[in-house]
């Protein structure tokens, strides 16, 4: 029982600091400001770079998906060819 009580005491001491930490964060936090991508000039270099990054990532995903589909197609073609060879070799 003593072990449970000491763990509860440690938890209570830690919880006692929560209002102090909350007050510190409230007093020192800076207001969030949106960048030019979210709010501001849509023709800025930052906005154009973000658009180009999204296009690049879509291209990477498309390349990977097309590659997977190509490998699947090659495997299907090989399986059909092997199946025909096995059927023609059967007596």
Secondary structure, 3 states (H helix, E strand, C coil): CHHHHHHHHHHHHHHHCHHHHHHHHHHHCCCCCCCCCCCCCCCCHHHHHHHHHHHHHHHHHHHHHHHHHHHHHHHHHHHHHHHHHHHHHCC
